[in-house]
Amino acid sequence: MGDCRLSEPPSQTELKSARWDITRASQKARVLMLHGNAESGASFENKTRFFRNLLNACPSFPSGVELFYPTAPHRIQPASSTTGAGKRITPEEGDFDAWTWGFGDYMAEVMQGYEPTIRYMLEVIRTAGPFIGIVGFSAGATTAHTLVSLAERRASPELMQNLQIDSSLLPPPFHFAICCSGFMLSHPQYKSLYYPQIQTPVLHFVGDLDPVIPEDHTLKFAGRCKNRLIKYHPGAHFVPRGKIFQEAMLDFIEEWLRIDVTEVADGDETYKARQEFK
């Protein structure tokens, strides 16, 4: 379909812009990469190696880019199977490299294990960051949005209590996010992650033939991002890597580093939404 839609530009009363200062980026920029369900950091790295070369060619990162691939904290237990002779076998747990950010029906339930996942990821950001951007695929995109929203201090006090995290543990906001085949967590407990919209610029990819995440679920997810770009790719449930999609990623990042958000006015509160990457 090749369709793309960009949200209306933010008004000057909502955002103040500042040019990304590449002269201050004396070390490698770090980007957080979050895999999908039943994958691992290592398997996602194998699928997205192109992204390192892409960003290392970006003029905004004169010192290069370092991609960080954490693995979700919950292992998916392997199912036993039956051989032709009728003997039941179970794969060794260590041979089954499948992990998840949480368990449950994202359309209706509170996700089991999601609270320790978020605490784990905040510790990853604290110890391995700072991260200028975040990229997520499928459930990893949903987790990326959660982290972006938390970094913008969007979560309600009730959700912060449920997550058992203190605001002092929250990182500074990201400069950009890329989400492929993402979806919202629809249980009311997570509402404050999506309402009001996040301000961090997000590029969303939708697969025309995605059999896993319905298009309307990803579009609803994208609608909770004020500064969004939505692009379709003629494929299924994967991160697109064709030349035109790589160019779209690079152009999106470059544009928003030039128009970097420094302040966000949200109701009566003005919130410092960006800190210089050092």
PLY file of the C-alpha trace (Angstrom):
ply
format ascii 1.0
element vertex 278
property float x
property float y
property float z
element edge 277
property int vertex1
property int vertex2
end_header
0.00 0.00 0.00
2.91 2.38 0.69
0.63 4.67 2.67
2.00 6.99 5.29
0.37 9.48 7.61
2.00 12.13 9.75
0.25 13.79 12.64
-0.36 17.52 12.58
2.78 19.42 13.60
2.72 20.46 17.28
1.82 24.06 17.92
4.37 26.44 19.39
2.35 26.57 22.59
2.84 22.82 22.99
6.46 22.35 21.99
9.66 24.31 21.82
12.19 23.00 19.34
15.95 22.74 19.66
18.44 21.57 17.06
20.24 18.31 17.84
23.85 19.27 18.63
26.07 16.61 17.04
29.17 18.36 18.35
28.18 17.24 21.84
27.79 13.59 20.86
31.38 12.63 21.66
30.55 9.01 22.45
28.56 6.36 20.66
24.82 6.91 20.75
22.95 3.95 22.28
19.67 2.54 21.00
17.59 0.00 22.91
16.28 -2.92 20.81
13.33 -4.98 22.13
12.41 -8.33 20.57
8.97 -9.83 20.04
7.23 -12.63 21.90
8.98 -16.03 21.94
12.25 -14.48 20.74
15.43 -13.38 22.50
17.86 -10.50 22.31
20.26 -12.67 20.29
17.63 -13.79 17.78
16.36 -10.22 17.33
19.91 -9.02 16.76
20.30 -11.57 13.95
17.13 -10.23 12.30
18.03 -6.54 12.59
21.75 -6.40 11.83
20.98 -3.95 9.03
19.94 -1.37 11.60
23.48 -0.97 12.96
24.89 -0.20 9.52
21.98 2.11 8.84
22.48 4.25 11.94
26.26 4.22 11.73
25.85 5.98 8.37
23.68 8.66 9.98
25.40 12.10 10.05
23.80 12.84 13.40
25.92 10.13 15.03
29.52 11.05 14.16
30.88 8.70 16.83
28.71 5.80 15.71
25.85 3.88 17.29
25.73 1.02 19.76
22.65 -1.23 19.76
21.70 -2.97 22.98
19.59 -6.16 22.83
18.24 -7.24 26.22
16.31 -10.50 26.49
12.88 -10.44 28.17
13.00 -11.85 31.71
10.38 -14.61 31.40
11.25 -17.87 29.67
8.52 -19.58 27.68
8.55 -23.22 28.75
8.99 -25.69 25.89
6.07 -27.97 25.12
6.65 -31.70 25.17
6.22 -33.59 21.92
5.77 -37.19 20.80
8.13 -39.14 18.58
6.98 -41.50 15.86
7.39 -44.38 18.32
4.99 -42.72 20.75
7.68 -41.71 23.22
7.20 -38.30 24.78
10.22 -36.00 24.73
10.75 -32.54 26.19
13.43 -30.24 24.79
16.12 -29.15 27.19
15.12 -25.81 28.66
18.46 -24.30 27.73
17.90 -25.20 24.07
14.61 -23.32 23.92
15.58 -19.67 23.42
12.09 -18.19 23.69
11.24 -15.38 26.12
8.34 -13.05 26.81
7.69 -9.67 28.41
4.45 -10.89 30.03
1.74 -13.55 29.95
-1.96 -13.09 29.21
-4.48 -11.66 26.76
-3.37 -8.13 25.91
-6.90 -7.27 24.79
-8.51 -7.90 28.17
-6.25 -8.99 31.00
-3.68 -7.61 33.40
-0.47 -9.07 32.00
1.13 -11.51 34.41
4.79 -10.83 35.03
4.69 -7.39 33.39
5.49 -5.50 36.59
8.85 -7.24 37.15
9.53 -6.87 33.42
9.27 -3.09 33.63
11.37 -2.93 36.79
13.96 -5.09 35.05
13.99 -2.83 31.99
14.35 0.32 34.10
17.41 -1.27 35.69
18.75 -2.12 32.22
18.32 1.52 31.17
19.97 2.74 34.38
23.01 0.49 34.05
23.47 0.30 30.26
22.11 3.70 29.20
21.55 6.45 28.49
19.62 5.52 25.35
18.82 8.09 22.71
16.12 5.92 21.11
14.21 2.66 21.39
13.08 0.13 18.76
10.53 -2.59 19.42
8.83 -5.38 17.49
5.36 -6.72 18.37
5.26 -7.25 22.16
8.61 -5.49 22.25
6.96 -2.45 20.63
4.30 -2.49 23.34
7.00 -2.64 26.02
8.88 0.16 24.25
5.76 2.36 24.42
5.43 1.61 28.14
9.01 2.74 28.73
8.55 5.86 26.59
5.38 6.75 28.49
7.06 6.20 31.85
10.01 8.33 30.74
7.52 11.13 29.99
6.08 10.70 33.51
2.66 9.74 32.11
1.81 6.84 34.41
-0.82 7.46 37.07
0.10 7.12 40.76
-2.03 3.98 40.86
-0.10 2.37 38.00
3.23 3.41 39.51
2.12 1.70 42.71
1.05 -1.44 40.81
4.40 -1.50 39.01
6.14 -0.98 42.37
8.47 1.68 41.01
9.45 5.08 42.33
9.54 8.14 40.07
13.21 8.62 40.98
13.99 5.45 39.00
12.51 6.79 35.75
14.95 7.67 32.93
14.99 10.88 30.90
12.73 10.78 27.82
13.86 9.17 24.59
14.45 11.23 21.46
12.64 8.78 19.16
11.01 5.36 18.98
10.34 2.89 16.16
7.52 0.38 16.69
6.76 -2.51 14.34
3.43 -4.38 14.65
2.73 -2.90 18.08
-0.47 -3.04 20.10
-2.01 -1.52 23.22
-2.50 -3.20 26.57
-6.26 -2.75 26.84
-6.93 -3.49 30.52
-8.01 -0.28 32.34
-5.00 -0.57 34.65
-2.76 0.57 31.78
-4.90 3.47 30.55
-2.59 6.22 31.80
0.21 4.88 29.57
-1.86 5.92 26.53
-4.06 8.82 27.65
-3.06 11.55 27.02
-0.92 10.83 23.97
2.83 10.52 24.37
4.91 13.30 22.82
8.03 11.32 21.86
8.18 10.94 18.04
7.30 7.38 17.00
7.57 5.70 13.60
5.05 2.85 13.29
5.23 0.03 10.75
2.15 -2.02 9.79
2.37 -5.22 7.76
-0.28 -5.49 5.05
-0.31 -9.27 5.52
0.33 -9.46 9.27
-1.54 -12.57 10.52
-0.65 -11.99 14.19
-1.52 -8.39 15.08
-4.59 -6.99 13.28
-4.08 -3.71 11.45
-6.70 -1.88 13.52
-4.91 -2.87 16.74
-1.66 -1.33 15.52
-3.42 1.79 14.23
-5.17 2.27 17.58
-1.78 1.87 19.25
-0.23 4.44 16.90
-3.07 6.83 17.63
-1.81 7.23 21.19
1.34 8.94 19.87
1.01 12.64 19.08
4.08 12.89 16.84
3.67 9.76 14.76
4.43 8.53 11.28
2.64 5.39 10.07
4.05 3.38 7.19
2.78 0.16 5.65
4.98 -2.59 4.27
3.79 -5.35 1.91
4.67 -8.18 4.25
3.65 -10.13 7.31
4.77 -10.11 10.96
8.36 -8.89 10.81
10.56 -5.79 10.88
10.76 -4.46 7.30
14.29 -4.10 5.95
13.78 -3.07 2.32
15.65 0.00 1.11
12.62 2.30 1.15
11.84 1.32 4.74
15.43 1.80 5.85
15.34 5.24 4.25
12.08 5.98 6.07
13.69 5.05 9.40
16.75 7.18 8.76
14.76 10.17 7.52
12.45 9.97 10.54
15.30 9.89 13.03
17.22 12.67 11.28
14.14 14.91 11.08
13.27 14.57 14.75
16.84 15.06 15.92
16.80 18.37 14.06
13.42 19.29 15.55
14.22 18.01 19.02
11.54 18.57 21.63
12.75 20.42 24.71
9.57 21.34 26.52
6.07 19.87 26.55
3.11 21.79 27.89
0.53 19.37 29.28
-2.47 21.17 30.73
-1.20 23.60 33.34
2.15 21.85 33.74
5.23 22.49 31.66
7.50 19.50 31.69
11.11 19.26 30.63
10.86 16.56 27.99
14.39 16.33 26.68
17.88 16.32 28.12
21.05 16.61 26.08
22.56 13.29 25.13
26.07 13.13 26.55
0 1
1 2
2 3
3 4
4 5
5 6
6 7
7 8
8 9
9 10
10 11
11 12
12 13
13 14
14 15
15 16
16 17
17 18
18 19
19 20
20 21
21 22
22 23
23 24
24 25
25 26
26 27
27 28
28 29
29 30
30 31
31 32
32 33
33 34
34 35
35 36
36 37
37 38
38 39
39 40
40 41
41 42
42 43
43 44
44 45
45 46
46 47
47 48
48 49
49 50
50 51
51 52
52 53
53 54
54 55
55 56
56 57
57 58
58 59
59 60
60 61
61 62
62 63
63 64
64 65
65 66
66 67
67 68
68 69
69 70
70 71
71 72
72 73
73 74
74 75
75 76
76 77
77 78
78 79
79 80
80 81
81 82
82 83
83 84
84 85
85 86
86 87
87 88
88 89
89 90
90 91
91 92
92 93
93 94
94 95
95 96
96 97
97 98
98 99
99 100
100 101
101 102
102 103
103 104
104 105
105 106
106 107
107 108
108 109
109 110
110 111
111 112
112 113
113 114
114 115
115 116
116 117
117 118
118 119
119 120
120 121
121 122
122 123
123 124
124 125
125 126
126 127
127 128
128 129
129 130
130 131
131 132
132 133
133 134
134 135
135 136
136 137
137 138
138 139
139 140
140 141
141 142
142 143
143 144
144 145
145 146
146 147
147 148
148 149
149 150
150 151
151 152
152 153
153 154
154 155
155 156
156 157
157 158
158 159
159 160
160 161
161 162
162 163
163 164
164 165
165 166
166 167
167 168
168 169
169 170
170 171
171 172
172 173
173 174
174 175
175 176
176 177
177 178
178 179
179 180
180 181
181 182
182 183
183 184
184 185
185 186
186 187
187 188
188 189
189 190
190 191
191 192
192 193
193 194
194 195
195 196
196 197
197 198
198 199
199 200
200 201
201 202
202 203
203 204
204 205
205 206
206 207
207 208
208 209
209 210
210 211
211 212
212 213
213 214
214 215
215 216
216 217
217 218
218 219
219 220
220 221
221 222
222 223
223 224
224 225
225 226
226 227
227 228
228 229
229 230
230 231
231 232
232 233
233 234
234 235
235 236
236 237
237 238
238 239
239 240
240 241
241 242
242 243
243 244
244 245
245 246
246 247
247 248
248 249
249 250
250 251
251 252
252 253
253 254
254 255
255 256
256 257
257 258
258 259
259 260
260 261
261 262
262 263
263 264
264 265
265 266
266 267
267 268
268 269
269 270
270 271
271 272
272 273
273 274
274 275
275 276
276 277
